[in-house]
Amino acid sequence: MGQVFKALADTTRRRLLDRLHAGNGQTLGALCRDLEITRQGITQHLAVLEAAGLVVAVRRGREKLHYLNPVPLHEIHVRWIAKFERADLDALSTLKHDLEQYDLEQYDPDQKEKPVEKLAEKPKLVYVTYIASTPERVWSALTDPEQTARYWGHRNVSTWEKGAGWEHVGNERGDVQIVGTILEIDPPRRLVHTWAGLADADDPARRSRVTFEIEPAGDTVRLSVTHEDLPQEQLAGTRNGWERVLASLKSMLETGQGLPSIL
């Protein structure tokens, strides 16, 4: 976590993260806009953020898009912040922001005239986490119903074959909440499936897509999750859900226990 704290210590890097939070998936050119720093300087700051796992760069054609990866921040929250009273912390944060007249638009005064760049078919959410485990164990944790129940609070049920159905089944009532179809499967490296609420299962416009990619990274495993084609109104809730799920998955594989807050 030392790299995360080092990355957050710089004002410019925090401003870059704020910009990505306001509009994820931006090019270098968009991030450079209105900042009194050279393009090379921004590139160096982004390299520090990428090394800390706070930003993930994704190629889309000739463009390189940058995404905020909140997983390391969530791990800090779980380890320290969550131990305090949430209501008190929220109240203090609100007071601080009110006193400072905090407004994200201060980072881009022309935001209304020059909206954040939007490129077609870019991922909506991109997450990366590093887990002290093996690719085989991570794959099993993603596809074994009993293991998903331990860290997700739901059982992921499928025959795990291309074209097969997939169901996200609640632990308590056993009701199917999310369904999909397996599009790609390459154990223990890559899994792609569609994702839709039960009521939206027959509407192609309401189906999103989730891609899991598993790679060895020294003594750890790099797990990346891309969730794209999300309906706009589902974006915030899905973002918060993935942060908790990935932190809980990491906890289960490294300590044997998922996070109780989502179970």
Residue pairs with C-beta under 8 A, 6 or more apart in sequence:
1 72
1 75
1 76
3 51
3 52
3 53
4 52
4 53
4 54
4 72
4 73
4 76
6 48
6 52
7 13
7 48
7 49
7 51
7 52
7 54
8 14
8 17
8 54
10 45
10 48
12 35
12 37
12 41
12 42
12 45
13 45
13 48
13 49
15 35
15 107
16 31
16 42
16 45
16 46
16 49
16 55
17 49
17 54
17 55
17 68
18 104
18 107
19 26
19 31
19 107
19 108
19 116
20 26
20 31
20 55
20 66
20 67
20 68
21 68
21 104
22 104
22 107
22 108
22 111
22 116
23 30
23 115
23 116
23 117
24 67
24 68
24 124
24 125
24 126
25 58
25 65
25 66
25 67
25 119
25 122
25 123
25 124
25 126
26 65
26 66
26 116
26 117
27 63
27 64
27 65
27 66
27 117
27 119
28 39
28 42
28 43
28 46
28 64
28 66
29 117
30 116
30 117
31 42
31 46
31 66
32 39
32 42
33 108
33 110
33 114
34 107
34 108
34 109
34 110
35 42
37 45
46 55
46 57
46 66
49 55
50 56
50 57
52 72
53 69
53 71
53 72
53 128
53 129
53 130
54 68
54 69
54 72
54 73
55 66
55 67
55 68
55 69
56 66
56 67
56 69
56 126
56 127
56 128
56 224
57 64
57 65
57 66
57 67
58 64
58 65
58 66
58 67
58 122
58 123
58 126
58 226
59 65
60 119
60 121
60 122
63 119
65 119
65 122
65 123
67 123
67 125
67 126
69 126
69 127
69 128
70 127
70 239
70 243
71 127
71 128
71 129
71 243
71 246
71 247
72 129
74 243
74 244
74 246
74 247
75 247
75 250
78 247
78 251
78 259
81 89
82 261
96 102
105 111
105 112
108 114
121 228
122 228
123 226
123 227
123 228
124 208
124 227
124 228
124 229
124 230
124 235
125 225
125 226
125 227
125 228
125 230
125 235
125 238
125 239
125 242
126 224
126 225
126 226
127 224
127 225
127 226
127 242
127 243
127 246
128 222
128 223
128 224
128 225
129 222
129 223
129 246
129 247
129 249
129 250
130 217
130 220
130 221
130 222
130 223
131 138
131 220
131 221
131 223
131 249
131 250
131 253
131 254
132 219
132 220
132 221
132 253
132 254
133 220
133 221
133 253
133 254
134 221
135 188
135 189
135 214
135 215
135 216
135 221
136 188
137 221
137 253
138 188
138 214
138 221
138 223
138 253
139 187
139 188
139 191
139 214
140 147
140 188
141 147
141 148
141 151
141 249
141 252
141 253
142 148
142 156
142 191
142 212
142 249
143 156
143 158
143 160
143 187
143 191
145 155
145 156
145 157
145 169
146 155
147 252
148 154
148 155
148 156
149 155
149 171
150 252
150 258
150 263
151 245
151 248
151 249
151 251
151 252
151 258
151 259
151 262
151 263
152 245
152 248
152 249
152 258
152 262
153 170
153 171
153 262
153 263
154 168
154 169
154 170
154 171
154 177
155 168
155 169
155 171
156 166
156 167
156 168
156 169
157 166
157 167
157 168
157 169
158 164
158 165
158 166
158 167
158 182
160 182
160 185
160 187
161 182
161 185
162 182
162 183
162 184
162 185
163 181
163 182
164 181
164 182
165 179
165 180
165 181
165 182
166 179
166 180
166 181
166 182
166 193
166 194
167 176
167 178
167 179
168 176
168 177
168 178
168 179
169 175
169 176
169 177
170 176
170 177
171 263
176 198
177 197
177 198
178 195
178 196
178 197
178 198
179 196
179 198
179 201
180 193
180 194
180 195
180 196
180 207
180 210
181 193
181 194
182 191
182 192
182 193
183 192
183 193
183 194
183 209
184 190
184 191
184 192
184 211
185 191
185 192
188 214
189 213
189 214
189 215
190 211
190 212
190 213
190 214
191 211
191 212
192 209
192 210
192 211
192 212
193 209
193 210
194 207
194 208
194 209
194 210
195 207
195 208
195 209
195 210
195 227
196 203
196 206
196 207
196 208
197 206
200 206
200 207
201 207
205 231
206 231
207 229
208 227
208 228
208 229
208 230
208 231
208 234
209 227
209 228
209 229
210 225
210 226
210 227
211 224
211 225
211 226
211 227
211 228
212 223
212 224
212 225
213 223
213 224
213 225
213 226
214 221
214 222
214 223
215 221
215 222
215 224
216 222
223 246
223 249
225 242
225 246
227 238
227 242
230 238
244 259
244 261
244 262
245 262
247 259
248 258
248 259
248 262
248 263
249 258
251 257
251 258
251 259
252 258
